[in-house]
Amino acid sequence: MKYIFILGGLCLLLASGFMATGQSDVKVGDEALGTRKYDDFQKPEFCGTSCHVDFYRQWKQAMMSQAYTHHWDEIEYFKLAVPHAEKDPKVAGVKAGCNGCHTPVAFLAGDVPPPLPEKNSRANESVSCDVCHTVVGFKGDVPHNFNWISNPGKTKYGPREGAESPEHELVKSDFLASADFCGTCHNEKSPYDVWVKSTHLEWKAGPYSREGVKCHDCHMTYAPGRSASMGNEYPDLRQHLFHGAHDPGKVAGTVELRIHPDIVEAEPGEVVKFTLVLFNQKTGHKFPTGSVEDRIVWLHVEAKDAAGKVYHLPVDKKGFTGEEYTIAADTLAYQDMGIALNDANFKGVGRDGVPVGDRIFRMPYFDPQGRMTIQQWNTKSLGVDYRFGPKESKIETFTFAIPDTAAPGSLTVTAVLNYQKLVKPVADFLKVPPDEAEVVVVNRHSTAITVLD
């Protein structure tokens, strides 16, 4: 994988692509591997045990502190990415490159692959305080694939002018407060030059960037407080929560649902059309975003008659190209996992793991053989993008013939939008802990009609 990575001495601060004067000979990409030592970076505990206690506690509960130790990331890296990289020269770079964002200090220290999380090495620090607060810019036109410029040392970069510390030299950084800083890891290209993560680019192309609302405003919200225990109190302190796709409270309510029928009374055998409007009122990027190959958002609609009998309503087809990947089916996928598993005849596992006929809001990733994959590093092409854009509404319809057996009285139709961080058949097959495939309800809404006797 072509990773761009800049290391070196003191760099000027810019909020866009940049290489400082005198830095043209700095080692980049694969050459940066092993050019630093673990001891060049402070341990998070050093930051959090006396001065930045509150920020440290927030970080400890955030995915930033678990980017290397999180169970799915560990399984994906050691069971799939590393063995795949050792077999296929095209993707060999991921063995080291994954760590450029998941445990940057281990990457710089040349610790590849790092010890397993159970060994409790410094790789477990994941994305630590000193990693972010020693980044001064990025190189290139687009932030992606950890192309940030790191300058570890006594100087720390933050959001305020004139701040003082007994431990550090403090410098105000406009880059640290920019969305481009986030994009250095939340945009990623595969070895096949395909955008497999594009959260920052989605934001940049959307309405929120034009309105001046950036990543920090939702994922590092303002609140009164002290950045250091002995420091000044500020009215606008950035919280280090980093809450996002792994936070059920953040996911809940992302999309609003409203469902309505075309008629309010129907006899058995009569056809009713239910229209569902879905509106992404919360995310500044697409939903789902990030590791889109793993995540699944799907819409399930059921009718319940007056006697309590339940009927499943499949979504009406729209007929667009690639729609077959957006309607749940009983089919297999992810056969390229067989490369890492040393199984040339691997048949794959269930593609969706949700009720057949439900609408799925996803963008499928395809391997070099054109098969759907959850291995972003093995992605050569992308399918239809049927996700929710920022402030986008989608309309789905459900045509339902009232069964002859339906009980007279009120028939309630309920639509539920669900979210999983990882497709359940994959989670089950790889023995990922159950919470990774936990179903989170994004939203629900009901309507009713009367079934006539």
C-alpha angles and dihedrals in degrees: 000000000000102000118177113210130167126201133167147088132328113335130190118248118252133157094222141046110317148156115194124237109273094022098097092108095051115127114252140182115000089356089067091065109114096005093121137045129230088243090063087076129058117240115248089240089061089058096041109041100068115005115020096033098144095046090048092053091049092048092049089061095044128088089245088076092045102044090115102027100045108119099236093046090050093050094044093049101043101032099038117009101045098045090043091051090051091055104040120051090200092067098029091115094069092073088073100016099063087065093057087082104017097050109000097176091056090050092051090046090055092241099153120191093011119221117279112273090251088068089065095220125161088269084078089072086081109180100359135187095260093049094061098035093055096051112109105175144314137262124237137024099291128037108236145121093032095298090158123133113238124199108176119192142088092317113088124189124222145151102272136081118226098010117155134206133181089220107038144034104242124212127181112241123197088185094060088056094049130095089233088070089060091045093064088078104015092062118063139170123205121230085264091062094252123139102243094166120031108154093133092045091050089053092046092053093047138079098263095064089052089052093050096249108139138185094271093057091067104025100036102033125191123254136154115268150098123287089206129028093242096035136099122286115245130196093217109044116161109236115223096222100120088190114177141116094000094052114087090200091056093047095046113095095012091128124035119218131204122172127187137172128233091227130026099210129043140168123226108282093027119121122238124189117211118199120203123195117198121191127189099217099160119044126077089206132038122299117257099026139161111035092024092164090065102039128079130193116184141174120227121189126189135176121211120195128211091271092054097254112148126217125190116226114207116210119260112251118245098195101232122148112275094015091134088075091055097055117071114248138175096250139121129248143155094068091154089075083080090075093065092037093054090237111129090181097050107149096200131235134267111306099215115005092204131104113297112254097029118130115250122203104210148114112234120223119214130205124223089276092055095252122136111260140189090198104097092190089060095051115124099165143010131229131215114324104228099163130120114269121209110290090357124146123206126192123212127180133206119198111203128184107208105242118239087235094056112123117242115254135047117001111195120204117198127190119199125186111207134191134200127181091215132024104258099228089056092047091050094047095049092041094240112174111271096246090070090064094039112139113240116195108226094186144321140203136182138203133178143214131186120250108213123224 
